[in-house]
Amino acid sequence: MASYGLCPSIKNILLLDSEGKRVAVKYYSDDWPTNNSKLAFEKFVFTKTAKTNARAEADITLLENNVIIYKFVQDLHFFVTGGDDENELILASVLQGFFDAVTLLLRNNVEKREALENLDLILLCLDEIVDGGMILETNGPLIAEKVTSHSLDADAPLSEQTLTQAWATAREHLTRTLLK
């Protein structure tokens, strides 16, 4: 995927556990066309960064012509990848927005088990941050607010609801119709 000129683009956002296994990942680039190539990239990035100390603040590395900004918290490893021509500060703001939103959504309990229990919220979070590689939002609290409003708003159009929410809404309407 080529860069959109002046518009920065994201190649992927990865959330891996302390062993380098997937928790939540989203790819926005054709650089990794198969699932195996994606898994190989995740393993490569994890291996190259695992020994660093990116706990206090985000760190940066250049791997295979990709700029990768990353941060570790508890047993979760957050990564944002852009092309080698992308601005590191923009990538860092995406990482910080993702991290801040996840922190709020997990009620400051940022660890793998909590993340897996709230995977739907984290995936919605990724959708609010980037669409097709284009950055939509980097403000963590605003991202978290949009995600929670999606989760709570049963009157939202079906196209904006998750499948689970749509089923719940449909079940509620069916129950109401049967009880009349």
Disulfide bonds with the S-S distance in Angstrom:
none
